[in-house]
Amino acid sequence: MTAPIAVKICGLRDRAGIDAAARAGARYVGFVFFPKSPRHLTLEAAAPLAGEVPVGVAKVALTVNADDAFLDALTARVPLDMLQLHGAESPERVAEVKARYGLPVMKAVGVGEASDLAALDLYTGVADQLLVDAKPPRGVDLPGGNGLAFDWRLLAGVTWKSPWMLAGGLTPDNAREAVARTGTRQLDVSSGVESAPGVKDADLIDRFVAAALTAD
Ligand SMILES: O=C(O)c1ccccc1NCC(=O)[C@H](O)[C@H](O)COP(=O)(O)O
């Protein structure tokens, strides 16, 4: 049986965004803990926000090469359902984080060309989910959330045993095409549902989720 399509809205920073994502039918909401990001949240800001997320919507914390001290503080203060590792974490580090915190882990891998896909195999069976994202262009400071898509034709005929999500440059206008072309059952979006960097737009969230959920 084909899995139903699930949407993750990443980089939420306020109650209005969470409400919009939940109302639209998103399955996951993402909080970014990366100071260089326009979507960065402090632990103090994230804790009450995460507490507002309705039951049934998974709360995902995105970190980049975070150490145990930060992850200890994060998991102690913010109620979470999943950790998203978006840096250069090795498969061993992913396994360590999973064991230490007892939370499912999603590992992001940047894809720009066919040779990048091999890295995903290293995390299959180690991470609970894979996030297949666009590789940031050279010189760009953000490892994700750049609003850029990779060439989805690279995924033709590719499958992984672990559940995976597609990310990178998704918008309300290309969500259906992304599902059709890649066969993904999970879509992760950030810039494509923003009116400005870090500012989520309820109408774009609505349109994105509606497009994704009717993509079949
Ligand atoms: O969103 C960020 O600012 C960010 C910062 C550091 C690492 C990852 C980041 N975002 C990753 C995501 O999960 C995004 O949803 C994903 O890369 C897609 O982003 P976009 O192309 O903007 O939709």
The ligand as an SDF file (V2000), in Angstrom:
LIG
                    3D

 23 23  0  0  0  0  0  0  0  0999 V2000
   16.2470   26.6420    7.1980 O   0  0  0  0  0  0  0  0  0  0  0  0
   17.3510   26.9980    7.6160 C   0  0  0  0  0  0  0  0  0  0  0  0
   17.6200   28.1840    7.8410 O   0  0  0  0  0  0  0  0  0  0  0  0
   18.4030   25.9860    7.8190 C   0  0  0  0  0  0  0  0  0  0  0  0
   19.5900   26.3650    8.4330 C   0  0  0  0  0  0  0  0  0  0  0  0
   20.5960   25.4440    8.6260 C   0  0  0  0  0  0  0  0  0  0  0  0
   20.4330   24.1500    8.2110 C   0  0  0  0  0  0  0  0  0  0  0  0
   19.2590   23.7550    7.5860 C   0  0  0  0  0  0  0  0  0  0  0  0
   18.2460   24.6740    7.3920 C   0  0  0  0  0  0  0  0  0  0  0  0
   17.0550   24.2900    6.7730 N   0  0  0  0  0  0  0  0  0  0  0  0
   16.8560   22.9480    6.3910 C   0  0  0  0  0  0  0  0  0  0  0  0
   15.5060   22.5150    6.1010 C   0  0  0  0  0  0  0  0  0  0  0  0
   15.0030   21.5810    6.6760 O   0  0  0  0  0  0  0  0  0  0  0  0
   14.7770   23.1000    4.9770 C   0  0  0  0  0  0  0  0  0  0  0  0
   13.4340   22.8680    5.1180 O   0  0  0  0  0  0  0  0  0  0  0  0
   15.2470   22.4580    3.7070 C   0  0  0  0  0  0  0  0  0  0  0  0
   16.6200   22.6550    3.5680 O   0  0  0  0  0  0  0  0  0  0  0  0
   14.5410   23.0650    2.5440 C   0  0  0  0  0  0  0  0  0  0  0  0
   14.6970   24.4390    2.5390 O   0  0  0  0  0  0  0  0  0  0  0  0
   14.0540   25.3390    1.3890 P   0  0  0  0  0  0  0  0  0  0  0  0
   14.8120   25.0800    0.1450 O   0  0  0  0  0  0  0  0  0  0  0  0
   14.2320   26.7210    1.8930 O   0  0  0  0  0  0  0  0  0  0  0  0
   12.6150   24.9530    1.2910 O   0  0  0  0  0  0  0  0  0  0  0  0
  1  2  2  0
  2  3  1  0
  2  4  1  0
  4  5  1  0
  4  9  2  0
  5  6  2  0
  6  7  1  0
  7  8  2  0
  8  9  1  0
  9 10  1  0
 10 11  1  0
 11 12  1  0
 12 13  2  0
 12 14  1  0
 14 15  1  0
 14 16  1  0
 16 17  1  0
 16 18  1  0
 18 19  1  0
 19 20  1  0
 20 21  2  0
 20 22  1  0
 20 23  1  0
M  END
$$$$
